Amino acid sequence: MAWLDMGRLSQIMDNMIAQGKAKPMIVIMPNGIVDLDAAPGQSPYMQGKASRSNVSSWMGRTEKAFSEEIIPFVEKTFRVESDKQHRAIAGLSM
């Protein structure tokens, strides 16, 4: 959770936009811990210890979350361009 608490993303993005280094954008930071679920505003760490015994059960879960949940939610909730020229995915652990 250090990135969310101390990463200063909003300040970094505001500065980059003000300096013309980035265009205004919507930044979505989903829970990337595929073996723990958490509702918005909740920490997945508060719901017990993760079981990492079956790594194969994680396969495809992140992709499925993006394609079936996150992208449809963002497109429904915000006025966004939906083509590949206007979308990016990045992450510290991706």
Backbone torsions as a table, in degrees:
resi	resn	phi	psi	omega
1	MET	NA	-3.8	-178.2
2	ALA	-60.1	-38.2	-179.6
3	TRP	-61.8	-43.1	179.6
4	LEU	-67.0	-39.2	-176.1
5	ASP	-81.5	-39.1	-172.2
6	MET	-121.3	3.8	-177.2
7	GLY	-74.2	-17.4	178.1
8	ARG	54.7	36.9	-177.8
9	LEU	-56.9	-44.2	-177.3
10	SER	-62.4	-41.2	178.5
11	GLN	-67.5	-41.6	179.3
12	ILE	-62.5	-47.3	-179.6
13	MET	-65.3	-43.2	178.0
14	ASP	-58.2	-44.1	179.4
15	ASN	-65.5	-42.7	179.6
16	MET	-63.6	-40.3	178.1
17	ILE	-66.1	-45.5	-179.9
18	ALA	-61.6	-33.5	-179.6
19	GLN	-86.3	-0.4	-179.7
20	GLY	76.2	13.9	-179.8
21	LYS	-86.9	-13.4	178.1
22	ALA	-148.1	150.9	174.2
23	LYS	-88.7	153.9	175.5
24	PRO	-55.1	138.9	-176.8
25	MET	-152.0	164.4	173.5
26	ILE	-96.9	127.7	178.6
27	VAL	-111.3	123.7	179.4
28	ILE	-111.5	129.9	179.8
29	MET	-121.9	84.6	-178.7
30	PRO	-74.8	163.8	173.5
31	ASN	-67.0	109.6	-177.8
32	GLY	-89.3	6.0	179.5
33	ILE	-89.4	95.6	-169.4
34	VAL	-67.8	-17.4	-178.5
35	ASP	-97.2	3.3	177.1
36	LEU	-131.2	130.2	177.4
37	ASP	-94.8	147.9	175.3
38	ALA	-151.5	135.1	175.4
39	ALA	-73.3	159.3	177.9
40	PRO	-52.0	132.8	179.3
41	GLY	85.9	-5.1	179.5
42	GLN	-107.6	151.4	176.5
43	SER	-91.9	132.1	176.9
44	PRO	-65.1	-20.4	-178.0
45	TYR	-71.9	-17.8	-178.0
46	MET	-83.4	-4.3	-172.8
47	GLN	-105.5	23.9	177.6
48	GLY	102.5	169.5	-176.9
49	LYS	-79.1	139.1	-180.0
50	ALA	-73.9	148.5	173.1
51	SER	-98.9	116.9	-178.4
52	ARG	-107.2	22.0	-175.1
53	SER	-76.8	-23.4	-176.8
54	ASN	-123.5	78.6	-177.0
55	VAL	-60.0	-33.8	-177.8
56	SER	-62.3	-22.8	178.8
57	SER	-71.6	-15.2	178.6
58	TRP	-80.0	-24.5	-171.2
59	MET	-54.5	125.8	176.6
60	GLY	84.5	-7.9	-176.1
61	ARG	-68.4	-39.5	179.1
62	THR	-66.2	-46.4	178.9
63	GLU	-59.9	-43.1	179.7
64	LYS	-64.0	-42.1	178.9
65	ALA	-61.0	-43.1	178.8
66	PHE	-64.8	-49.7	-173.1
67	SER	-75.3	-31.6	-174.9
68	GLU	-102.7	-19.7	-176.1
69	GLU	-122.7	-58.3	-170.5
70	ILE	-68.3	-55.0	-177.9
71	ILE	-61.5	-47.0	176.9
72	PRO	-59.4	-39.4	178.6
73	PHE	-63.0	-46.9	-179.0
74	VAL	-62.8	-44.7	-179.2
75	GLU	-65.7	-31.8	178.6
76	LYS	-77.6	-34.9	-172.3
77	THR	-88.0	-34.5	-175.2
78	PHE	-120.4	155.0	175.8
79	ARG	-85.5	100.2	-175.8
80	VAL	-127.9	156.7	170.2
81	GLU	-79.6	136.0	-173.7
82	SER	-106.1	9.1	179.3
83	ASP	-90.7	166.1	-173.8
84	LYS	-66.8	-22.1	178.1
85	GLN	-70.2	-15.4	-177.0
86	HIS	-117.0	24.8	-178.0
87	ARG	-140.5	143.2	176.8
88	ALA	-147.0	152.2	174.3
89	ILE	-128.4	131.2	177.9
90	ALA	-145.7	163.2	178.0
91	GLY	-174.3	159.2	179.6
92	LEU	-73.4	-31.0	-175.2
93	SER	-119.5	16.3	-175.3
94	MET	-86.4	NA	NA
